[in-house]
Each structure stands twice: as structure tokens, then as C-alpha cells.
């Protein structure tokens, strides 16, 4: 199971685990979660001068944090909120494989 955690106040996104909804290389739930996570990381990196992103990837885990420059907190939160909608949809549609937890 993939556990997605969004720390809205701290502007962090943490993914742990694997969906295991299909054999390796055929797991569409895992592919969708990975696409969302890598999109968030790339979008933050594209705005690196405003968001100062931190992305740490280990086997079975991805941690993304945003340290926004002065005046950029709302923009960073808006970006992560948008990505988070995708994780909520995955959790709703595939509850056996994705759990989404948001901390305000």
C-alpha cells in the first residue's frame, strides 16, 4: 500500500510503500502516484528561486519539502494542494492500494 501524507502547514509531501496492485512494471496505481509525486518535485524545482525544494528519494519512499522564500508560501501551498487532489482521488478510487492523510 502507498501511504501519502501531506503536511499542509509544513509544506511537506511524503510517500511510502508500494501499491502492489499489479506485477512490477504493470502497476498503474503505482505509476499514477509516481507521476503525481514527480510532477510536484519538478514543479517545485522549476521555481527553485522561490520555493527552495528538498527532494529525498529512497527505495519505497519519497519526501518533498518546500521552504518558500518570503512571500511565496501561498504559491507553494497552492501547488502542493493541487497535486494533493490527485492523491485524494487515487485513495478514493483505489482504497486497497492508496491511503491519503492530510495534516492541516
C-alpha positions as CSV (number, residue, x, y, z in Angstrom):
1,X,0.0,0.0,0.0
2,X,1.1,3.5,-0.7
3,X,0.7,5.9,2.2
4,X,0.7,9.5,1.1
5,X,1.0,12.2,3.8
6,X,0.6,15.9,3.2
7,X,1.7,18.3,5.9
8,X,-0.1,21.4,4.7
9,X,1.3,23.7,7.4
10,X,4.9,22.4,7.0
11,X,4.5,22.1,3.2
12,X,5.7,18.5,3.0
13,X,4.6,15.6,0.9
14,X,5.8,12.1,1.9
15,X,5.1,8.9,0.1
16,X,5.9,5.5,1.5
17,X,5.4,2.0,0.2
18,X,4.3,0.4,-3.0
19,X,0.8,-0.1,-4.4
20,X,1.3,-3.7,-5.4
21,X,-1.9,-3.6,-7.4
22,X,-0.3,-5.5,-10.3
23,X,3.1,-7.1,-11.2
24,X,6.1,-4.8,-11.3
25,X,6.1,-2.8,-14.4
26,X,2.3,-3.1,-14.9
27,X,1.1,-1.4,-11.7
28,X,-1.0,1.6,-12.9
29,X,-1.8,2.8,-9.4
30,X,1.9,3.0,-8.6
31,X,2.5,4.7,-11.9
32,X,-0.2,7.3,-11.2
33,X,1.2,8.0,-7.7
34,X,4.7,8.3,-9.0
35,X,3.6,10.7,-11.8
36,X,1.9,12.9,-9.2
37,X,5.0,12.9,-7.0
38,X,7.5,13.6,-9.7
39,X,5.3,16.3,-11.1
40,X,5.3,18.0,-7.7
41,X,9.1,17.7,-7.4
42,X,9.6,19.0,-10.9
43,X,7.2,22.0,-10.5
44,X,9.0,23.0,-7.2
45,X,12.4,22.7,-8.8
46,X,11.2,24.9,-11.7
47,X,10.5,27.6,-9.2
48,X,13.6,26.9,-7.1
49,X,14.5,30.5,-6.5
50,X,11.0,31.0,-4.8
51,X,10.4,27.6,-3.2
52,X,13.8,26.1,-2.2
53,X,12.6,22.5,-2.7
54,X,14.1,19.5,-0.9
55,X,13.5,16.1,-2.6
56,X,14.8,12.9,-1.0
57,X,14.2,9.6,-2.7
58,X,14.9,6.2,-1.2
59,X,13.6,2.8,-2.1
60,X,9.9,2.8,-1.3
61,X,10.0,6.4,0.0
62,X,9.9,9.9,-1.4
63,X,10.0,13.1,0.7
64,X,9.3,16.5,-0.8
65,X,9.5,19.7,1.2
66,X,9.1,23.3,0.2
67,X,10.9,26.1,2.0
68,X,9.4,29.1,0.3
69,X,11.1,32.4,0.0
70,X,9.4,35.4,1.6
71,X,6.0,36.0,0.0
72,X,5.9,32.6,-1.8
73,X,4.2,30.4,0.9
74,X,0.8,30.7,-0.6
75,X,2.1,29.8,-4.1
76,X,3.9,26.8,-2.8
77,X,0.8,25.7,-0.8
78,X,-1.4,26.1,-3.9
79,X,0.9,23.9,-6.0
80,X,1.0,21.2,-3.3
81,X,-2.8,21.5,-2.7
82,X,-3.3,20.9,-6.5
83,X,-1.1,17.8,-6.5
84,X,-2.8,16.6,-3.4
85,X,-6.1,16.4,-5.1
86,X,-4.7,13.7,-7.3
87,X,-3.6,11.7,-4.3
88,X,-7.1,12.1,-2.7
89,X,-8.6,10.8,-6.0
90,X,-6.3,7.8,-6.1
91,X,-7.2,7.0,-2.4
92,X,-10.9,7.3,-3.1
93,X,-10.8,5.2,-6.3
94,X,-8.2,2.6,-5.0
95,X,-8.6,2.4,-1.2
96,X,-7.0,-1.0,-1.1
97,X,-3.8,0.4,-2.5
98,X,-3.5,4.1,-1.5
99,X,-4.1,5.8,1.8
100,X,-4.0,9.7,1.8
101,X,-3.6,11.5,5.1
102,X,-3.6,15.3,5.2
103,X,-2.4,17.2,8.2
104,X,-3.6,20.8,8.4
